[in-house]
């Protein structure tokens, strides 16, 4: 899509978008920018938030066992190829959601680490899944159009839902796959149930304070962290009064209060 001034990517005419599905990954740098795409089977594109602990092992396994080569250092390319390898082996005459469940379950079996994934499959629809331990957050929202159809949104945080007209529907559960076909019909299934171990750094630093993650207000979580830190200080240094409390970075403002 071209910018109006043709000098960069600072302005886009989003009102010209007519496609049914759009997704992106916001990250700190443009290295290994997402989404990643595979042309076979079907045509699959993915974005993710997370970090794998067995990336190098899986990359080598994919080359030796599945005959699939990963060109980047991005975790999502490994997840994408693991899922695609399983889909490739399944009979396309089967129910597609059942095949997709098996493919994502293969990811849960082979991939270790934290990940929340959103993707599209050409001619099939949109999907989202979250690692079995729920380390990375993922929420879902809906928006009803005038014609009665429903738009879906998946994201790490819900802060943009209200201005975009979406309503928060809840979390994608740990180990859950959600699939929306081209007719807007939603299917979901929890494929794995493991111990729930969400990343505490989402509440400490990553998330916006007005987000709700795993049904917990990030603002209230940070406020309680500050209260507990104050109690700990009084227990450890009962006779010392701090001269100043400095919140660094600004996400700790709530705790510092």
N, C-alpha and C positions, 0 to 999 in steps of 0.2 A: 504494500500500500504506500502510495506516495504522500509526502508531506506537502502542505500548501506552498511553503516557500522553497521547496526543492533543495534546501541546504542542509537537511539533517532529518532526524527522527523525533524532533521535539513536539510535533503536533500531528495528529492523525484525524481523519474524518471517520470516526467510528460510526456515525449515522449511516454510512454507506454499507455497513456489514449486513449481509442477508443470510449468511450460513446458519445452520441450526446448532452447530457446535463450535466453540472457541475455547482455547485454554493456553496458559502460559506459566512460566516459572519466573518469579522475581528472585534474584540472587545478588550477591555482593559483587560479582565480576561477570564478564562475558565469556570467560573460559569454559569450554564445553557447554555452551548455552543450550538450553532445552526449549522445545521438546526434541526427543530422539525418535527416529522413524525407521521402520523396517517394511520392505515391500512384500514380504512373504512370511507367513501366510496372511492372506486377506489385505494386508496393509495396516500396520499398527503404529500409533504414535503415543508417546508417554512423557509425562513430567513427574517429578517426585520431590519430596522433601525428606532428607534423611542421610544416613551414613551406614555403610555396610562394614562388617568386621571380617568378612571372608571374601573380599573382592578379588584379590590376587589368586586365591585358590579356585574361585569359581571361573575366573577368566581363563585359567589354564584348563580347567575341566571342560569348559564349553568348547575350547579348541580341540582337545583330544577326544572327548566323548561325543559331542554334538556336532563337531565340525563347523563351528560358528566362531568367527573372528571378531573381537572387539577392538575398535580403532581408537578409542579414547580412554581417558582415565576416569570417566564418570560412572558412578554406581548405577545410574538408571539404564545404561546400555547393557549391563549384566542382567538386571531384572527383566528388561525387555526381551533379551535373547533366551533366558530361561523359560519365560512364559511362551514365547513363540515356538521354541523347540517342542514343548509339550503339545501345543495346539496343532503343530504340523503333523504329529503322530496320530492324532485323533480323527475318527471318521467324520467328515463334514456332514454326513447324512444324519448324524445324531442331533438331538436338541442342542441348540447353540449355547444356551445358558449352562447346561450340564457340562459341555465341553469347556466352557470358560471357567467353571468351578474347578474342574480338574487341573486346568492350566495354572490357575492362581494357587491352588493347593500345592502344586509342584514348586511354585515360588516359596511358599511357606516351608516346604521341606528342605530346599536347597540353600535358600538365602538366609543369612544371619545378620542381624543388626536392626537399625531403626529406619522405617520407611512408611510414607503415606504416598500413594500413587493414584494419579488420574490419567486416563487415556481414552483414545477413540479407536475403533476398528472400522475400516471402510466397509460400508454396506451393512453394518451390524448395529452400531450404536456406541454408547459411552459407558465407561466403567470406572469404578473407584474401589480401592481396597487399602487396608491398613495392617501393619505388622501385628502378629498375634499377641504381642505384649503391650500394644498401644503406646509405644514410646513416643512416636510423633503424633500430634493431634490432627484430627480431620472432622469437619462438620459439614452438614448438608442443609441447603435451603431451597425453597420453592417460590415461584411467582406465577400467579394465574393470569393469563391473557384474556382479552375481551371475548375472544372466540371460544373460551373454555379450555384451551390447551394449557399445559403446565410447563414452565421452564424450570430447570434444575441447576443448582450451583454447588460445587464441592470446593472446599478450601481449608487451609490450616486455621484461619480465624474467621469470625463472623462480622467483623467491624464494618465491612462494606455492604452488608445485606440491606440495611434500612435505606440508604440513599439510592440503591439500585432497585428498590421495590420488592426485595426478597424477604421471606419470613423464615427464621431459623426453625428447622425441623428436628434438630438434634445431632448427635454424634454418629459418624460411621464407627461402629464398634470394633474393638481389637479383633483381628482375625476375620473380619466381615468383608464380603464382596457385594457391591451394589452394581447392578447392570441396568441400563436404560436403553431399550431398543429404539429403532428409528421411528416407531409409532408413539413414543413417549411413555411406554409401559415400563414400570419399574419392577425389578426382581432383586431380591437380596437373600443372602445366606451366610451365617456364621460358620466358617469352615474349620477354624481352630479356636480353642479356648485355653489360654495359658495365663500365668500370673500377670496381673495388670501392673506394669511398672512405667508410668508416664515420666517423661523427661522433666525434671524439676527446673531446668534452666529455661524452659518455655515460660514458666511463671516468674522466674527471677529476672530474666533479661530479654528474651526474644520477642515475646508477645506484646501487643499494645495493651495498655492498662484497661481499656474498655472492652476487651475480648472476654468471651466465656469459653473455657476449655474443659472438656470432660465434666460439664455442668458446674464448674467452679469459676467464679468471677476472678479474673487476674488482679483487678484492683484490690479486692478484699483479701486475696492471698498475699499480696505484697504488704498490705496494711498489717496483717497478722504476723508476717515475717519481721516487720519493724518492731511490733509490740514484743515479740518473743526475744528479739535481739536486745531490746531495752531491759527486759527482765533478766536476761543472761548477764548483762553488764552489771546490774545491781547486785546480783549474786556473787559475781567474780570480784568486782571492785566497789564494795559497798560505801567506801569513804571518799571515792573520787567522782567528781562531777565533770563531765566532758565540757571543754570550752566551746566546741562547735561540732555539729554533725554535718558531714559533707556528702551529698548524694552523687555518686559517680558510677555509671553515666546517669542520664536523666530518668531512665526507667526505674531508678531506685528512689525517686522523689517521694513516692507513696510510703515506702518503708522508712525514709528519713523523718517523715512527719510524725 
